Amino acid sequence: MQCRSGCGACCIAPSISGPLPGMPNGKAAGIACIHLTADFACAIFGLPERPSFCGQFKAEVLFCGESQVQALELIAAVELDVD
């Protein structure tokens, strides 16, 4: 599956406990990363400072569903199962 243009759910739904550029304490689940652009793309995609957590996420129907709304719900559900 290819990443859905204009989604950005993977930059919003999960928590990231490690530091990100400009977010030294990571980010809470449900909070948009500061690198998420207005068109829901990653401003640091492909750059060396992009966290490994982000680089390891692969778009899959299991996590991304059929829409941004579904993706936000599915990733949030996984987040709750992990905690």
PDB file of N, CA, C and O in Angstrom:
ATOM      1  N   MET A   1       0.851  -1.180   0.000  1.00  0.00           N
ATOM      2  CA  MET A   1       0.000   0.000   0.000  1.00  0.00           C
ATOM      3  C   MET A   1       0.891   1.237   0.000  1.00  0.00           C
ATOM      4  O   MET A   1       1.908   1.281   0.693  1.00  0.00           O
ATOM      5  N   GLN A   2       0.507   2.223  -0.770  1.00  0.00           N
ATOM      6  CA  GLN A   2       1.193   3.509  -0.760  1.00  0.00           C
ATOM      7  C   GLN A   2       0.548   4.416   0.277  1.00  0.00           C
ATOM      8  O   GLN A   2      -0.651   4.316   0.539  1.00  0.00           O
ATOM      9  N   CYS A   3       1.334   5.286   0.856  1.00  0.00           N
ATOM     10  CA  CYS A   3       0.816   6.273   1.788  1.00  0.00           C
ATOM     11  C   CYS A   3      -0.272   7.085   1.094  1.00  0.00           C
ATOM     12  O   CYS A   3      -0.122   7.461  -0.069  1.00  0.00           O
ATOM     13  N   ARG A   4      -1.362   7.356   1.800  1.00  0.00           N
ATOM     14  CA  ARG A   4      -2.475   8.128   1.257  1.00  0.00           C
ATOM     15  C   ARG A   4      -2.132   9.611   1.316  1.00  0.00           C
ATOM     16  O   ARG A   4      -1.856  10.146   2.390  1.00  0.00           O
ATOM     17  N   SER A   5      -2.149  10.259   0.191  1.00  0.00           N
ATOM     18  CA  SER A   5      -1.869  11.691   0.141  1.00  0.00           C
ATOM     19  C   SER A   5      -2.899  12.454   0.969  1.00  0.00           C
ATOM     20  O   SER A   5      -4.097  12.179   0.897  1.00  0.00           O
ATOM     21  N   GLY A   6      -2.419  13.411   1.755  1.00  0.00           N
ATOM     22  CA  GLY A   6      -3.318  14.235   2.555  1.00  0.00           C
ATOM     23  C   GLY A   6      -3.854  13.558   3.802  1.00  0.00           C
ATOM     24  O   GLY A   6      -4.870  13.998   4.341  1.00  0.00           O
ATOM     25  N   CYS A   7      -3.210  12.510   4.277  1.00  0.00           N
ATOM     26  CA  CYS A   7      -3.692  11.777   5.455  1.00  0.00           C
ATOM     27  C   CYS A   7      -3.005  12.269   6.732  1.00  0.00           C
ATOM     28  O   CYS A   7      -3.617  12.972   7.535  1.00  0.00           O
ATOM     29  N   GLY A   8      -1.759  11.908   6.915  1.00  0.00           N
ATOM     30  CA  GLY A   8      -1.006  12.338   8.089  1.00  0.00           C
ATOM     31  C   GLY A   8      -1.399  11.691   9.401  1.00  0.00           C
ATOM     32  O   GLY A   8      -0.938  12.115  10.461  1.00  0.00           O
ATOM     33  N   ALA A   9      -2.253  10.658   9.347  1.00  0.00           N
ATOM     34  CA  ALA A   9      -2.691  10.014  10.592  1.00  0.00           C
ATOM     35  C   ALA A   9      -1.524   9.465  11.400  1.00  0.00           C
ATOM     36  O   ALA A   9      -1.556   9.494  12.631  1.00  0.00           O
ATOM     37  N   CYS A  10      -0.500   8.968  10.727  1.00  0.00           N
ATOM     38  CA  CYS A  10       0.659   8.413  11.434  1.00  0.00           C
ATOM     39  C   CYS A  10       1.481   9.511  12.113  1.00  0.00           C
ATOM     40  O   CYS A  10       2.340   9.214  12.944  1.00  0.00           O
ATOM     41  N   CYS A  11       1.229  10.763  11.771  1.00  0.00           N
ATOM     42  CA  CYS A  11       1.911  11.899  12.398  1.00  0.00           C
ATOM     43  C   CYS A  11       1.062  12.517  13.511  1.00  0.00           C
ATOM     44  O   CYS A  11       1.485  13.462  14.176  1.00  0.00           O
ATOM     45  N   ILE A  12      -0.140  11.971  13.703  1.00  0.00           N
ATOM     46  CA  ILE A  12      -1.064  12.506  14.704  1.00  0.00           C
ATOM     47  C   ILE A  12      -1.383  11.461  15.775  1.00  0.00           C
ATOM     48  O   ILE A  12      -1.213  11.714  16.968  1.00  0.00           O
ATOM     49  N   ALA A  13      -1.844  10.295  15.344  1.00  0.00           N
ATOM     50  CA  ALA A  13      -2.412   9.310  16.274  1.00  0.00           C
ATOM     51  C   ALA A  13      -1.428   8.695  17.267  1.00  0.00           C
ATOM     52  O   ALA A  13      -1.759   8.615  18.450  1.00  0.00           O
ATOM     53  N   PRO A  14      -0.244   8.258  16.855  1.00  0.00           N
ATOM     54  CA  PRO A  14       0.615   7.565  17.835  1.00  0.00           C
ATOM     55  C   PRO A  14       1.377   8.519  18.756  1.00  0.00           C
ATOM     56  O   PRO A  14       1.644   9.672  18.417  1.00  0.00           O
ATOM     57  N   SER A  15       1.710   7.995  19.918  1.00  0.00           N
ATOM     58  CA  SER A  15       2.630   8.734  20.784  1.00  0.00           C
ATOM     59  C   SER A  15       4.046   8.381  20.345  1.00  0.00           C
ATOM     60  O   SER A  15       4.293   7.291  19.828  1.00  0.00           O
ATOM     61  N   ILE A  16       4.961   9.302  20.553  1.00  0.00           N
ATOM     62  CA  ILE A  16       6.373   9.053  20.284  1.00  0.00           C
ATOM     63  C   ILE A  16       7.111   9.447  21.551  1.00  0.00           C
ATOM     64  O   ILE A  16       7.148  10.622  21.919  1.00  0.00           O
ATOM     65  N   SER A  17       7.696   8.466  22.215  1.00  0.00           N
ATOM     66  CA  SER A  17       8.321   8.728  23.517  1.00  0.00           C
ATOM     67  C   SER A  17       9.718   9.330  23.401  1.00  0.00           C
ATOM     68  O   SER A  17      10.196   9.985  24.327  1.00  0.00           O
ATOM     69  N   GLY A  18      10.359   9.111  22.283  1.00  0.00           N
ATOM     70  CA  GLY A  18      11.702   9.650  22.101  1.00  0.00           C
ATOM     71  C   GLY A  18      11.674  11.049  21.520  1.00  0.00           C
ATOM     72  O   GLY A  18      10.639  11.507  21.037  1.00  0.00           O
ATOM     73  N   PRO A  19      12.803  11.724  21.566  1.00  0.00           N
ATOM     74  CA  PRO A  19      12.853  13.098  21.056  1.00  0.00           C
ATOM     75  C   PRO A  19      12.711  13.154  19.542  1.00  0.00           C
ATOM     76  O   PRO A  19      13.147  12.252  18.826  1.00  0.00           O
ATOM     77  N   LEU A  20      12.098  14.223  19.075  1.00  0.00           N
ATOM     78  CA  LEU A  20      11.992  14.545  17.656  1.00  0.00           C
ATOM     79  C   LEU A  20      12.609  15.921  17.489  1.00  0.00           C
ATOM     80  O   LEU A  20      12.676  16.685  18.452  1.00  0.00           O
ATOM     81  N   PRO A  21      13.057  16.252  16.299  1.00  0.00           N
ATOM     82  CA  PRO A  21      13.563  17.617  16.096  1.00  0.00           C
ATOM     83  C   PRO A  21      12.486  18.640  16.470  1.00  0.00           C
ATOM     84  O   PRO A  21      11.381  18.622  15.927  1.00  0.00           O
ATOM     85  N   GLY A  22      12.821  19.515  17.388  1.00  0.00           N
ATOM     86  CA  GLY A  22      11.879  20.539  17.836  1.00  0.00           C
ATOM     87  C   GLY A  22      10.888  20.060  18.886  1.00  0.00           C
ATOM     88  O   GLY A  22      10.110  20.858  19.408  1.00  0.00           O
ATOM     89  N   MET A  23      10.904  18.781  19.200  1.00  0.00           N
ATOM     90  CA  MET A  23      10.012  18.192  20.208  1.00  0.00           C
ATOM     91  C   MET A  23      10.867  17.273  21.090  1.00  0.00           C
ATOM     92  O   MET A  23      10.773  16.050  20.983  1.00  0.00           O
ATOM     93  N   PRO A  24      11.691  17.852  21.953  1.00  0.00           N
ATOM     94  CA  PRO A  24      12.650  17.050  22.719  1.00  0.00           C
ATOM     95  C   PRO A  24      12.018  16.021  23.647  1.00  0.00           C
ATOM     96  O   PRO A  24      12.678  15.057  24.035  1.00  0.00           O
ATOM     97  N   ASN A  25      10.759  16.209  24.006  1.00  0.00           N
ATOM     98  CA  ASN A  25      10.079  15.265  24.895  1.00  0.00           C
ATOM     99  C   ASN A  25       9.169  14.316  24.143  1.00  0.00           C
ATOM    100  O   ASN A  25       8.342  13.639  24.754  1.00  0.00           O
ATOM    101  N   GLY A  26       9.306  14.256  22.828  1.00  0.00           N
ATOM    102  CA  GLY A  26       8.430  13.410  22.027  1.00  0.00           C
ATOM    103  C   GLY A  26       7.075  14.069  21.842  1.00  0.00           C
ATOM    104  O   GLY A  26       6.948  15.289  21.948  1.00  0.00           O
ATOM    105  N   LYS A  27       6.062  13.255  21.564  1.00  0.00           N
ATOM    106  CA  LYS A  27       4.717  13.799  21.401  1.00  0.00           C
ATOM    107  C   LYS A  27       3.691  12.823  21.936  1.00  0.00           C
ATOM    108  O   LYS A  27       3.882  11.608  21.890  1.00  0.00           O
ATOM    109  N   ALA A  28       2.615  13.365  22.437  1.00  0.00           N
ATOM    110  CA  ALA A  28       1.527  12.551  22.962  1.00  0.00           C
ATOM    111  C   ALA A  28       0.648  12.032  21.830  1.00  0.00           C
ATOM    112  O   ALA A  28       0.583  12.636  20.760  1.00  0.00           O
ATOM    113  N   ALA A  29      -0.021  10.924  22.067  1.00  0.00           N
ATOM    114  CA  ALA A  29      -0.964  10.380  21.097  1.00  0.00           C
ATOM    115  C   ALA A  29      -2.070  11.402  20.837  1.00  0.00           C
ATOM    116  O   ALA A  29      -2.553  12.057  21.760  1.00  0.00           O
ATOM    117  N   GLY A  30      -2.460  11.527  19.579  1.00  0.00           N
ATOM    118  CA  GLY A  30      -3.532  12.439  19.216  1.00  0.00           C
ATOM    119  C   GLY A  30      -3.095  13.870  18.972  1.00  0.00           C
ATOM    120  O   GLY A  30      -3.906  14.708  18.576  1.00  0.00           O
ATOM    121  N   ILE A  31      -1.825  14.159  19.204  1.00  0.00           N
ATOM    122  CA  ILE A  31      -1.268  15.497  18.986  1.00  0.00           C
ATOM    123  C   ILE A  31      -0.446  15.457  17.702  1.00  0.00           C
ATOM    124  O   ILE A  31       0.382  14.566  17.516  1.00  0.00           O
ATOM    125  N   ALA A  32      -0.676  16.414  16.827  1.00  0.00           N
ATOM    126  CA  ALA A  32       0.071  16.448  15.566  1.00  0.00           C
ATOM    127  C   ALA A  32       1.535  16.785  15.816  1.00  0.00           C
ATOM    128  O   ALA A  32       1.858  17.646  16.635  1.00  0.00           O
ATOM    129  N   CYS A  33       2.399  16.105  15.110  1.00  0.00           N
ATOM    130  CA  CYS A  33       3.820  16.425  15.121  1.00  0.00           C
ATOM    131  C   CYS A  33       3.996  17.828  14.532  1.00  0.00           C
ATOM    132  O   CYS A  33       3.252  18.222  13.633  1.00  0.00           O
ATOM    133  N   ILE A  34       4.961  18.567  15.027  1.00  0.00           N
ATOM    134  CA  ILE A  34       5.176  19.920  14.515  1.00  0.00           C
ATOM    135  C   ILE A  34       5.684  19.912  13.071  1.00  0.00           C
ATOM    136  O   ILE A  34       5.703  20.958  12.422  1.00  0.00           O
ATOM    137  N   HIS A  35       6.090  18.764  12.568  1.00  0.00           N
ATOM    138  CA  HIS A  35       6.594  18.663  11.200  1.00  0.00           C
ATOM    139  C   HIS A  35       5.497  18.277  10.207  1.00  0.00           C
ATOM    140  O   HIS A  35       5.770  18.106   9.019  1.00  0.00           O
ATOM    141  N   LEU A  36       4.263  18.138  10.686  1.00  0.00           N
ATOM    142  CA  LEU A  36       3.139  17.847   9.805  1.00  0.00           C
ATOM    143  C   LEU A  36       2.723  19.150   9.132  1.00  0.00           C
ATOM    144  O   LEU A  36       2.389  20.128   9.801  1.00  0.00           O
ATOM    145  N   THR A  37       2.745  19.152   7.816  1.00  0.00           N
ATOM    146  CA  THR A  37       2.434  20.369   7.062  1.00  0.00           C
ATOM    147  C   THR A  37       0.919  20.567   6.942  1.00  0.00           C
ATOM    148  O   THR A  37       0.137  19.689   7.304  1.00  0.00           O
ATOM    149  N   ALA A  38       0.530  21.714   6.439  1.00  0.00           N
ATOM    150  CA  ALA A  38      -0.887  22.036   6.266  1.00  0.00           C
ATOM    151  C   ALA A  38      -1.599  21.060   5.333  1.00  0.00           C
ATOM    152  O   ALA A  38      -2.809  20.858   5.445  1.00  0.00           O
ATOM    153  N   ASP A  39      -0.850  20.459   4.416  1.00  0.00           N
ATOM    154  CA  ASP A  39      -1.464  19.482   3.513  1.00  0.00           C
ATOM    155  C   ASP A  39      -1.229  18.046   3.994  1.00  0.00           C
ATOM    156  O   ASP A  39      -1.311  17.102   3.209  1.00  0.00           O
ATOM    157  N   PHE A  40      -0.938  17.891   5.287  1.00  0.00           N
ATOM    158  CA  PHE A  40      -0.789  16.596   5.957  1.00  0.00           C
ATOM    159  C   PHE A  40       0.350  15.746   5.395  1.00  0.00           C
ATOM    160  O   PHE A  40       0.207  14.535   5.232  1.00  0.00           O
ATOM    161  N   ALA A  41       1.466  16.383   5.103  1.00  0.00           N
ATOM    162  CA  ALA A  41       2.680  15.686   4.684  1.00  0.00           C
ATOM    163  C   ALA A  41       3.749  15.915   5.751  1.00  0.00           C
ATOM    164  O   ALA A  41       3.627  16.817   6.579  1.00  0.00           O
ATOM    165  N   CYS A  42       4.784  15.101   5.724  1.00  0.00           N
ATOM    166  CA  CYS A  42       5.883  15.242   6.676  1.00  0.00           C
ATOM    167  C   CYS A  42       6.942  16.172   6.095  1.00  0.00           C
ATOM    168  O   CYS A  42       7.484  15.913   5.021  1.00  0.00           O
ATOM    169  N   ALA A  43       7.228  17.237   6.796  1.00  0.00           N
ATOM    170  CA  ALA A  43       8.215  18.215   6.326  1.00  0.00           C
ATOM    171  C   ALA A  43       9.650  17.688   6.408  1.00  0.00           C
ATOM    172  O   ALA A  43      10.545  18.241   5.768  1.00  0.00           O
ATOM    173  N   ILE A  44       9.879  16.626   7.187  1.00  0.00           N
ATOM    174  CA  ILE A  44      11.236  16.086   7.302  1.00  0.00           C
ATOM    175  C   ILE A  44      11.351  14.687   6.699  1.00  0.00           C
ATOM    176  O   ILE A  44      12.327  13.979   6.948  1.00  0.00           O
ATOM    177  N   PHE A  45      10.356  14.290   5.909  1.00  0.00           N
ATOM    178  CA  PHE A  45      10.390  12.982   5.242  1.00  0.00           C
ATOM    179  C   PHE A  45      11.654  12.883   4.390  1.00  0.00           C
ATOM    180  O   PHE A  45      11.963  13.782   3.608  1.00  0.00           O
ATOM    181  N   GLY A  46      12.374  11.782   4.552  1.00  0.00           N
ATOM    182  CA  GLY A  46      13.578  11.548   3.773  1.00  0.00           C
ATOM    183  C   GLY A  46      14.824  12.238   4.295  1.00  0.00           C
ATOM    184  O   GLY A  46      15.914  12.017   3.766  1.00  0.00           O
ATOM    185  N   LEU A  47      14.689  13.062   5.312  1.00  0.00           N
ATOM    186  CA  LEU A  47      15.850  13.747   5.878  1.00  0.00           C
ATOM    187  C   LEU A  47      16.456  12.919   7.000  1.00  0.00           C
ATOM    188  O   LEU A  47      15.742  12.159   7.654  1.00  0.00           O
ATOM    189  N   PRO A  48      17.756  13.048   7.237  1.00  0.00           N
ATOM    190  CA  PRO A  48      18.404  12.240   8.277  1.00  0.00           C
ATOM    191  C   PRO A  48      17.871  12.500   9.686  1.00  0.00           C
ATOM    192  O   PRO A  48      17.954  11.618  10.541  1.00  0.00           O
ATOM    193  N   GLU A  49      17.332  13.672   9.942  1.00  0.00           N
ATOM    194  CA  GLU A  49      16.811  13.964  11.287  1.00  0.00           C
ATOM    195  C   GLU A  49      15.437  13.359  11.553  1.00  0.00           C
ATOM    196  O   GLU A  49      14.937  13.421  12.677  1.00  0.00           O
ATOM    197  N   ARG A  50      14.831  12.780  10.534  1.00  0.00           N
ATOM    198  CA  ARG A  50      13.534  12.115  10.744  1.00  0.00           C
ATOM    199  C   ARG A  50      13.738  10.943  11.697  1.00  0.00           C
ATOM    200  O   ARG A  50      14.626  10.121  11.473  1.00  0.00           O
ATOM    201  N   PRO A  51      12.937  10.849  12.753  1.00  0.00           N
ATOM    202  CA  PRO A  51      13.119   9.783  13.741  1.00  0.00           C
ATOM    203  C   PRO A  51      12.962   8.388  13.138  1.00  0.00           C
ATOM    204  O   PRO A  51      12.172   8.189  12.215  1.00  0.00           O
ATOM    205  N   SER A  52      13.703   7.446  13.655  1.00  0.00           N
ATOM    206  CA  SER A  52      13.625   6.073  13.150  1.00  0.00           C
ATOM    207  C   SER A  52      12.217   5.501  13.347  1.00  0.00           C
ATOM    208  O   SER A  52      11.754   4.703  12.532  1.00  0.00           O
ATOM    209  N   PHE A  53      11.536   5.905  14.423  1.00  0.00           N
ATOM    210  CA  PHE A  53      10.160   5.461  14.659  1.00  0.00           C
ATOM    211  C   PHE A  53       9.297   5.767  13.441  1.00  0.00           C
ATOM    212  O   PHE A  53       8.513   4.927  13.002  1.00  0.00           O
ATOM    213  N   CYS A  54       9.442   6.956  12.905  1.00  0.00           N
ATOM    214  CA  CYS A  54       8.645   7.380  11.755  1.00  0.00           C
ATOM    215  C   CYS A  54       9.054   6.617  10.502  1.00  0.00           C
ATOM    216  O   CYS A  54       8.204   6.201   9.714  1.00  0.00           O
ATOM    217  N   GLY A  55      10.343   6.437  10.325  1.00  0.00           N
ATOM    218  CA  GLY A  55      10.828   5.733   9.157  1.00  0.00           C
ATOM    219  C   GLY A  55      10.432   4.269   9.127  1.00  0.00           C
ATOM    220  O   GLY A  55      10.352   3.668   8.056  1.00  0.00           O
ATOM    221  N   GLN A  56      10.183   3.690  10.293  1.00  0.00           N
ATOM    222  CA  GLN A  56       9.810   2.281  10.365  1.00  0.00           C
ATOM    223  C   GLN A  56       8.329   2.047  10.103  1.00  0.00           C
ATOM    224  O   GLN A  56       7.926   0.922   9.809  1.00  0.00           O
ATOM    225  N   PHE A  57       7.505   3.100  10.205  1.00  0.00           N
ATOM    226  CA  PHE A  57       6.072   2.946   9.963  1.00  0.00           C
ATOM    227  C   PHE A  57       5.834   2.720   8.479  1.00  0.00           C
ATOM    228  O   PHE A  57       6.301   3.497   7.646  1.00  0.00           O
ATOM    229  N   LYS A  58       5.116   1.671   8.149  1.00  0.00           N
ATOM    230  CA  LYS A  58       4.782   1.353   6.763  1.00  0.00           C
ATOM    231  C   LYS A  58       3.264   1.392   6.596  1.00  0.00           C
ATOM    232  O   LYS A  58       2.527   0.810   7.392  1.00  0.00           O
ATOM    233  N   ALA A  59       2.817   2.071   5.574  1.00  0.00           N
ATOM    234  CA  ALA A  59       1.381   2.136   5.294  1.00  0.00           C
ATOM    235  C   ALA A  59       0.859   0.734   4.987  1.00  0.00           C
ATOM    236  O   ALA A  59       1.378   0.046   4.109  1.00  0.00           O
ATOM    237  N   GLU A  60      -0.166   0.325   5.715  1.00  0.00           N
ATOM    238  CA  GLU A  60      -0.818  -0.965   5.523  1.00  0.00           C
ATOM    239  C   GLU A  60      -2.303  -0.768   5.782  1.00  0.00           C
ATOM    240  O   GLU A  60      -2.688   0.054   6.613  1.00  0.00           O
ATOM    241  N   VAL A  61      -3.125  -1.508   5.081  1.00  0.00           N
ATOM    242  CA  VAL A  61      -4.575  -1.400   5.270  1.00  0.00           C
ATOM    243  C   VAL A  61      -4.935  -1.635   6.735  1.00  0.00           C
ATOM    244  O   VAL A  61      -5.854  -0.999   7.251  1.00  0.00           O
ATOM    245  N   LEU A  62      -4.228  -2.534   7.407  1.00  0.00           N
ATOM    246  CA  LEU A  62      -4.486  -2.832   8.810  1.00  0.00           C
ATOM    247  C   LEU A  62      -4.443  -1.572   9.677  1.00  0.00           C
ATOM    248  O   LEU A  62      -5.239  -1.430  10.605  1.00  0.00           O
ATOM    249  N   PHE A  63      -3.521  -0.662   9.377  1.00  0.00           N
ATOM    250  CA  PHE A  63      -3.363   0.567  10.153  1.00  0.00           C
ATOM    251  C   PHE A  63      -4.031   1.771   9.494  1.00  0.00           C
ATOM    252  O   PHE A  63      -4.473   2.691  10.183  1.00  0.00           O
ATOM    253  N   CYS A  64      -4.104   1.768   8.176  1.00  0.00           N
ATOM    254  CA  CYS A  64      -4.529   2.958   7.440  1.00  0.00           C
ATOM    255  C   CYS A  64      -5.972   2.920   6.966  1.00  0.00           C
ATOM    256  O   CYS A  64      -6.538   3.957   6.621  1.00  0.00           O
ATOM    257  N   GLY A  65      -6.570   1.740   6.943  1.00  0.00           N
ATOM    258  CA  GLY A  65      -7.958   1.634   6.528  1.00  0.00           C
ATOM    259  C   GLY A  65      -8.200   2.214   5.147  1.00  0.00           C
ATOM    260  O   GLY A  65      -7.346   2.145   4.263  1.00  0.00           O
ATOM    261  N   GLU A  66      -9.382   2.785   4.983  1.00  0.00           N
ATOM    262  CA  GLU A  66      -9.796   3.319   3.687  1.00  0.00           C
ATOM    263  C   GLU A  66      -9.845   4.837   3.651  1.00  0.00           C
ATOM    264  O   GLU A  66     -10.142   5.417   2.607  1.00  0.00           O
ATOM    265  N   SER A  67      -9.557   5.493   4.775  1.00  0.00           N
ATOM    266  CA  SER A  67      -9.648   6.962   4.834  1.00  0.00           C
ATOM    267  C   SER A  67      -8.786   7.486   5.978  1.00  0.00           C
ATOM    268  O   SER A  67      -8.298   6.713   6.804  1.00  0.00           O
ATOM    269  N   GLN A  68      -8.602   8.798   6.021  1.00  0.00           N
ATOM    270  CA  GLN A  68      -7.862   9.402   7.133  1.00  0.00           C
ATOM    271  C   GLN A  68      -8.587   9.153   8.451  1.00  0.00           C
ATOM    272  O   GLN A  68      -7.951   8.854   9.461  1.00  0.00           O
ATOM    273  N   VAL A  69      -9.903   9.274   8.448  1.00  0.00           N
ATOM    274  CA  VAL A  69     -10.677   9.056   9.678  1.00  0.00           C
ATOM    275  C   VAL A  69     -10.463   7.636  10.187  1.00  0.00           C
ATOM    276  O   VAL A  69     -10.235   7.429  11.378  1.00  0.00           O
ATOM    277  N   GLN A  70     -10.536   6.661   9.289  1.00  0.00           N
ATOM    278  CA  GLN A  70     -10.297   5.275   9.695  1.00  0.00           C
ATOM    279  C   GLN A  70      -8.875   5.090  10.194  1.00  0.00           C
ATOM    280  O   GLN A  70      -8.651   4.405  11.191  1.00  0.00           O
ATOM    281  N   ALA A  71      -7.919   5.691   9.516  1.00  0.00           N
ATOM    282  CA  ALA A  71      -6.522   5.564   9.930  1.00  0.00           C
ATOM    283  C   ALA A  71      -6.315   6.125  11.331  1.00  0.00           C
ATOM    284  O   ALA A  71      -5.638   5.504  12.151  1.00  0.00           O
ATOM    285  N   LEU A  72      -6.884   7.281  11.612  1.00  0.00           N
ATOM    286  CA  LEU A  72      -6.767   7.867  12.949  1.00  0.00           C
ATOM    287  C   LEU A  72      -7.352   6.926  13.999  1.00  0.00           C
ATOM    288  O   LEU A  72      -6.768   6.745  15.067  1.00  0.00           O
ATOM    289  N   GLU A  73      -8.502   6.329  13.698  1.00  0.00           N
ATOM    290  CA  GLU A  73      -9.147   5.405  14.640  1.00  0.00           C
ATOM    291  C   GLU A  73      -8.323   4.125  14.814  1.00  0.00           C
ATOM    292  O   GLU A  73      -8.125   3.665  15.939  1.00  0.00           O
ATOM    293  N   LEU A  74      -7.850   3.558  13.721  1.00  0.00           N
ATOM    294  CA  LEU A  74      -7.096   2.297  13.783  1.00  0.00           C
ATOM    295  C   LEU A  74      -5.766   2.464  14.517  1.00  0.00           C
ATOM    296  O   LEU A  74      -5.408   1.637  15.355  1.00  0.00           O
ATOM    297  N   ILE A  75      -5.039   3.526  14.203  1.00  0.00           N
ATOM    298  CA  ILE A  75      -3.748   3.760  14.865  1.00  0.00           C
ATOM    299  C   ILE A  75      -3.970   4.068  16.341  1.00  0.00           C
ATOM    300  O   ILE A  75      -3.194   3.628  17.190  1.00  0.00           O
ATOM    301  N   ALA A  76      -5.013   4.814  16.651  1.00  0.00           N
ATOM    302  CA  ALA A  76      -5.319   5.108  18.060  1.00  0.00           C
ATOM    303  C   ALA A  76      -5.646   3.829  18.814  1.00  0.00           C
ATOM    304  O   ALA A  76      -5.243   3.673  19.967  1.00  0.00           O
ATOM    305  N   ALA A  77      -6.375   2.905  18.176  1.00  0.00           N
ATOM    306  CA  ALA A  77      -6.708   1.635  18.821  1.00  0.00           C
ATOM    307  C   ALA A  77      -5.450   0.814  19.095  1.00  0.00           C
ATOM    308  O   ALA A  77      -5.330   0.193  20.152  1.00  0.00           O
ATOM    309  N   VAL A  78      -4.522   0.810  18.156  1.00  0.00           N
ATOM    310  CA  VAL A  78      -3.252   0.102  18.368  1.00  0.00           C
ATOM    311  C   VAL A  78      -2.491   0.760  19.511  1.00  0.00           C
ATOM    312  O   VAL A  78      -1.901   0.073  20.345  1.00  0.00           O
ATOM    313  N   GLU A  79      -2.505   2.072  19.550  1.00  0.00           N
ATOM    314  CA  GLU A  79      -1.840   2.819  20.625  1.00  0.00           C
ATOM    315  C   GLU A  79      -2.395   2.398  21.994  1.00  0.00           C
ATOM    316  O   GLU A  79      -1.627   2.212  22.938  1.00  0.00           O
ATOM    317  N   LEU A  80      -3.710   2.249  22.106  1.00  0.00           N
ATOM    318  CA  LEU A  80      -4.321   1.848  23.368  1.00  0.00           C
ATOM    319  C   LEU A  80      -3.949   0.410  23.745  1.00  0.00           C
ATOM    320  O   LEU A  80      -3.764   0.100  24.922  1.00  0.00           O
ATOM    321  N   ASP A  81      -3.841  -0.467  22.736  1.00  0.00           N
ATOM    322  CA  ASP A  81      -3.468  -1.858  22.988  1.00  0.00           C
ATOM    323  C   ASP A  81      -2.034  -1.988  23.469  1.00  0.00           C
ATOM    324  O   ASP A  81      -1.715  -2.898  24.235  1.00  0.00           O
ATOM    325  N   VAL A  82      -1.159  -1.077  23.022  1.00  0.00           N
ATOM    326  CA  VAL A  82       0.250  -1.136  23.389  1.00  0.00           C
ATOM    327  C   VAL A  82       0.465  -0.675  24.825  1.00  0.00           C
ATOM    328  O   VAL A  82       1.329  -1.201  25.526  1.00  0.00           O
ATOM    329  N   ASP A  83      -0.315   0.301  25.261  1.00  0.00           N
ATOM    330  CA  ASP A  83      -0.145   0.853  26.618  1.00  0.00           C
ATOM    331  C   ASP A  83      -0.532  -0.088  27.679  1.00  0.00           C
ATOM    332  O   ASP A  83      -0.441   0.242  28.861  1.00  0.00           O
TER     333      ASP A  83
END
